[in-house]
């Protein structure tokens, strides 16, 4: 990747406000770790770097900038502060040496957004075929689906806001989708919002 794009988020400071708020998250460290998820070595290195317990199928465990997300039967997404990725990769390579695995820094290939407010769930419901109702999409669940025409993953953070990640190459498209779906006056009112 060109050094021009490294150390800079996709849409620095992008923000939109309507019936929900959409903000670009900024730089976040991200490592894709593929391997045997039942392996104690894989679990230990993932949870050690993530600082959280190993999630189950379709799960995500997170604390602030650190997370371990289940992405597929042989894939995890490890998230951490951006500056810690190289050390984390070194730790993975050292711990899993001799085992079949793949670990790749994908920090500069992803963009992230935060959809916040009482109606944040409604913003996503307008854009994805995934069920984002409270029963189907509680805290601790990660969804890989589409937003409009592009792949994305999303989950609820500790505050109950929705974090969205997508490929950096479609960051503007995803931001525009989210901002348009959150425009004041376009509320659908499908989910009951507590007072």
MARFI-785780 format. One record per residue (C-alpha): residue number from 1; x, y, z; residue in three letters. Coordinates in pm, whole numbers, plus 50000, padded with zeros to 5 digits. Layout:
BEGIN
   k    xx    yy    zz   r
 NUM     X     Y     Z ALA
...
***
This chain:
BEGIN
   k    xx    yy    zz   r
   1 50000 50000 50000 UNK
   2 50123 50348 49919 UNK
   3 50279 50535 50212 UNK
   4 50053 50828 50121 UNK
   5 49756 50635 50266 UNK
   6 49929 50485 50567 UNK
   7 49876 50653 50903 UNK
   8 49569 50835 50772 UNK
   9 49211 50719 50796 UNK
  10 48994 50699 50486 UNK
  11 48770 51001 50552 UNK
  12 48932 51199 50836 UNK
  13 48669 51378 51042 UNK
  14 48371 51277 50825 UNK
  15 48048 51328 51018 UNK
  16 47677 51359 50948 UNK
  17 47385 51422 51180 UNK
  18 47018 51344 51128 UNK
  19 46790 51124 51338 UNK
  20 47114 50936 51413 UNK
  21 47477 51047 51395 UNK
  22 47741 50897 51163 UNK
  23 48111 50952 51231 UNK
  24 48424 50811 51073 UNK
  25 48608 50623 51350 UNK
  26 48965 50700 51246 UNK
  27 49264 50470 51240 UNK
  28 49227 50135 51409 UNK
  29 49465 49844 51405 UNK
  30 49325 49528 51247 UNK
  31 49474 49184 51187 UNK
  32 49302 48899 51007 UNK
  33 49403 48571 51173 UNK
  34 49310 48250 50994 UNK
  35 49369 47905 51132 UNK
  36 49220 47632 51347 UNK
  37 49004 47828 51591 UNK
  38 48982 47527 51823 UNK
  39 49362 47535 51868 UNK
  40 49462 47652 52216 UNK
  41 49761 47837 52065 UNK
  42 49537 48031 51826 UNK
  43 49289 48108 52103 UNK
  44 49562 48217 52345 UNK
  45 49739 48449 52101 UNK
  46 49409 48600 51982 UNK
  47 49276 48666 52330 UNK
  48 49614 48786 52453 UNK
  49 49633 49047 52178 UNK
  50 49264 49133 52196 UNK
  51 49259 49149 52575 UNK
  52 48917 48981 52576 UNK
  53 48773 48629 52586 UNK
  54 48743 48420 52271 UNK
  55 48403 48481 52107 UNK
  56 48175 48205 51993 UNK
  57 48029 48167 51645 UNK
  58 47903 48506 51515 UNK
  59 48040 48669 51828 UNK
  60 48254 48966 51915 UNK
  61 48413 49055 52246 UNK
  62 48543 49407 52282 UNK
  63 48672 49658 52530 UNK
  64 48733 50008 52392 UNK
  65 48975 49976 52092 UNK
  66 49047 49606 52150 UNK
  67 48834 49327 52012 UNK
  68 48829 48972 51886 UNK
  69 48556 48908 51628 UNK
  70 48452 48573 51482 UNK
  71 48439 48623 51105 UNK
  72 48410 48264 50974 UNK
  73 48483 47909 51097 UNK
  74 48857 47963 51044 UNK
  75 48891 48342 51068 UNK
  76 48914 48604 51342 UNK
  77 48949 48979 51318 UNK
  78 49172 49118 51592 UNK
  79 49140 49490 51660 UNK
  80 49373 49705 51866 UNK
  81 49529 50052 51868 UNK
  82 49685 50121 51529 UNK
  83 50038 50165 51668 UNK
  84 50038 49815 51820 UNK
  85 49983 49611 51502 UNK
  86 50347 49532 51418 UNK
  87 50420 49408 51771 UNK
  88 50101 49201 51766 UNK
  89 50195 49043 51431 UNK
  90 50537 48953 51570 UNK
  91 50371 48791 51870 UNK
  92 50140 48588 51644 UNK
  93 50427 48467 51425 UNK
  94 50635 48370 51728 UNK
  95 50348 48189 51903 UNK
  96 50215 48005 51597 UNK
  97 50548 47914 51437 UNK
  98 50528 47570 51283 UNK
  99 50148 47571 51269 UNK
 100 49924 47625 50968 UNK
 101 49789 47983 50995 UNK
 102 49774 48317 50819 UNK
 103 49805 48655 50990 UNK
 104 49779 48976 50789 UNK
 105 49776 49343 50884 UNK
 106 49461 49485 50722 UNK
 107 49454 49814 50916 UNK
 108 49511 50035 50612 UNK
 109 49263 49845 50396 UNK
 110 48961 49907 50619 UNK
 111 48747 50206 50709 UNK
 112 48527 50234 51015 UNK
 113 48216 50429 51108 UNK
 114 48015 50480 51424 UNK
 115 47637 50510 51398 UNK
 116 47506 50650 51725 UNK
 117 47180 50759 51879 UNK
 118 46859 50591 51987 UNK
 119 46765 50514 51626 UNK
 120 47104 50385 51507 UNK
 121 46958 50039 51451 UNK
 122 46703 50189 51210 UNK
 123 46983 50333 50995 UNK
 124 47126 49987 50937 UNK
 125 46783 49830 50888 UNK
 126 46735 50054 50583 UNK
 127 47059 49931 50422 UNK
 128 47119 49564 50502 UNK
 129 46927 49241 50446 UNK
 130 47051 49122 50788 UNK
 131 46801 49118 51072 UNK
 132 46910 49397 51306 UNK
 133 46617 49369 51546 UNK
 134 46716 49366 51914 UNK
 135 46647 48992 51947 UNK
 136 46852 48894 51639 UNK
 137 47129 49152 51679 UNK
 138 47217 49198 52048 UNK
 139 47544 49321 52193 UNK
 140 47815 49060 52143 UNK
 141 47705 48962 51791 UNK
 142 47893 49055 51475 UNK
 143 47720 49053 51138 UNK
 144 47891 49019 50802 UNK
 145 47648 49131 50540 UNK
 146 47598 49402 50281 UNK
 147 47525 49769 50314 UNK
 148 47374 49870 49985 UNK
 149 47590 49692 49730 UNK
 150 47910 49636 49931 UNK
 151 48025 49397 50202 UNK
 152 48054 49524 50557 UNK
 153 48064 49399 50915 UNK
 154 47892 49563 51211 UNK
 155 47832 49518 51583 UNK
 156 47711 49705 51891 UNK
 157 47983 49861 52107 UNK
 158 47981 49899 52486 UNK
 159 47768 50215 52464 UNK
 160 47508 50048 52241 UNK
 161 47616 50237 51929 UNK
 162 47685 50049 51606 UNK
 163 48035 50019 51465 UNK
 164 48066 49944 51094 UNK
 165 48375 49837 50902 UNK
 166 48413 49812 50527 UNK
 167 48689 49809 50270 UNK
 168 48869 50142 50244 UNK
 169 48804 50153 49870 UNK
 170 48428 50193 49935 UNK
 171 48453 50421 50240 UNK
 172 48293 50724 50072 UNK
 173 48008 50511 49935 UNK
 174 47939 50357 50278 UNK
 175 47959 50692 50456 UNK
 176 47715 50843 50204 UNK
 177 47477 50546 50245 UNK
 178 47480 50576 50625 UNK
 179 47444 50955 50620 UNK
 180 47155 50941 50373 UNK
 181 46978 50667 50571 UNK
 182 47013 50879 50888 UNK
 183 46868 51201 50737 UNK
 184 46623 51377 50965 UNK
 185 46269 51325 50846 UNK
 186 46339 50984 50692 UNK
 187 46267 50787 51011 UNK
 188 46061 50475 50954 UNK
 189 45983 50410 51321 UNK
 190 45996 50032 51289 UNK
 191 46184 49976 51616 UNK
 192 46022 50108 51932 UNK
 193 46253 50357 52100 UNK
 194 46243 50381 52479 UNK
 195 46184 50728 52621 UNK
***
